[in-house]
Amino acid sequence: MGLLQEWRDYAYGKEMNSRAGQLFWANYFNLEKEVYKKLLSDVDKVWEGSVASLAKEFDMELNYFVGFLDGINDSLVVPNPIEEMDENTTVCLTFDKEKLYKNMVDAQADWLYDMEEWEPLLTPERRKELYREQKSSGTVVKDKKIGRNDPCPCGSGKKYKKCCGVNL
């Protein structure tokens, strides 16, 4: 079994509404926030190395760091091979900051996208814009249904049922 599957079995096997599950996720989110603080504070640094060495550098247990890699992978410039990685797999954490911000908004991770470390990276206006873009991307807009007796939208002047809706 790969590291990612071990993490998923471990993390998602916990009952979310139980006290133990809540404590587990609260602890994980605090650790995750510390990693992001480090990443966002030094965006010019190339964070690359084995999974085990980066876990040690970010002061995280290996399985928690695998969870972090799972969460950030969609925001990376080049995604890591997280499905088949082991502790010696080389990974790189070069991320697209706008994509990362939008993914944090999508995940409703306000403890991450509200961090002060974003201030020098993205202007408040750009963060608001990215927030709106992400929120609206999930909104489904349905067109108004055309009634049988409404004027046809093709502009013919006929009723819809006698024009384009003839096969109703």
N, C-alpha and C positions, 0 to 999 in steps of 0.2 A: 504494500500500500504506500502511495506517495505521501509526502509531507502535507500537501494541500488537502488530501482526503482525510488524513489524520486530524488536521485542524478543524475541518468542517464537521467531522463526526464528534469531535470533542466540544467545539463551541456551540454548534446547533443542536447537540444532543441534550443540552441543558434546558430545563423548563423555564421559559422566559418569565413567567409570573411568580416563580418560586423565589424565595429570599436568596438562595444560592445563585440562581440564574441572574438575578438583578445585581448582586455583588460582583459576579464574574464579569458582566458586561460593563459595569461602572468602572471596574479596574482596567479592563481592556481599553475603554475609551479614554481614560486618563493617560495610559501608556501611549496610545495612538497620538494623542494631542501633543505629547512631548516629542515624539518623532517628527511630527509636522512642524513644530516650532523650530527644531534643528534644521530641517530641510529648507523651510522658508526663510530662515535667517541667513542662510549661506547658499543662495541659488546658483552661484557661480561654481561651487565645488562639484566635482564629478563624484557622485556616490556610486561606487562600483566595487564589487568583491563577491566572495562566496556568501551564500545565505547565512551560514554560521558566523562568518567574520562581521558581516553587517549587523546581525542580531546583537553581537557582542558590542560593536561600536555604538549602537543605539541603546544599549543597556536593556535589552529585552530577552526573555526566554525565546528559544527557537520557535516553538509552536505559536506564540503570540506574534512574532515577527512574520511568520508565514501568513497569519491572518492579515497583518498590515499589507503585505505584498499582494494578497488577494484583493484587498480594497483599493489599492492605488494602481493596479495594473492597467485599467482602462484609461488612465490619465497619463500614461508614460508615452514618450516619443516613440520608443520601440518596446512593445510589450515583452515581458519576461515569459519564459516557458514554465509557467507556474504549475501546470497540470502534471508535468513529469519531473519537476525539480527535486533534488535531494539537498542535503546540507552543504555539499561541495559545488553545487551549481553556481556559476557566476551570474549575478544579476546587476542591472544598472537601474538607478532611480532617477534618470533624467526625465523630467515631466514637463508637460505643456501647462503653464500656470492657469490659463483661462479654462482649459478643459478640466483641470483639477478643481478649480473653483466651482464650475458648473456641476461637476459630478458630486461635490460636497453638498451643493444645494439640492440636487436630485435625491440624495440619500437623506435629506433633512437633518444633516449633521451641523446644526447651528453652532455647536461648540468648536467646530473646525472653520467654517467659513466666516465666522465673526471674530476670529483671532486677530490681534493687533499686528501680527507679522505680515498680514496681507497689505497693510497700509503703504509700505514703500514699493510694493510690487504692482498693485493695481489701484488706480485712483478710486475714490468713493463713487464717482459717476460711473466708471467702468464696471465696478462691482455691482451697482444697481442694475445696470444694463444687462450684465451676464445673468443676474438673478432673475430679471424679468424674462429674458430669452429662455432660460431653463424652465421656469414655471409655465410659460405659455406653450412650450414645446409638447407638453403632455396634455394640453387642453384640446378636446375634440369639439369642433364647431360643425354643427349640422346645418345644412341649407334648409331654408323654409320649404316645406312640402307644397307642391303646386296642386291646387284644388282642380277638380274636373272642369268647373265652370269659370276658372280664372282665365284671364287673357294669356295666350301662349307666350312663353318667354322668348320665342324665336323672333317675335316682332311682327308676325303676320296680321295681327288684329283679330284673329279667330279665337274661339274658345279653345282651351287646351285639349278638351276631349274630341274636338273636330279637326285638330291639327296634329301636333307631334305626339299627343297622348292617344292617338286613334286605336292603339292596340291594348288599351286598358281593359 
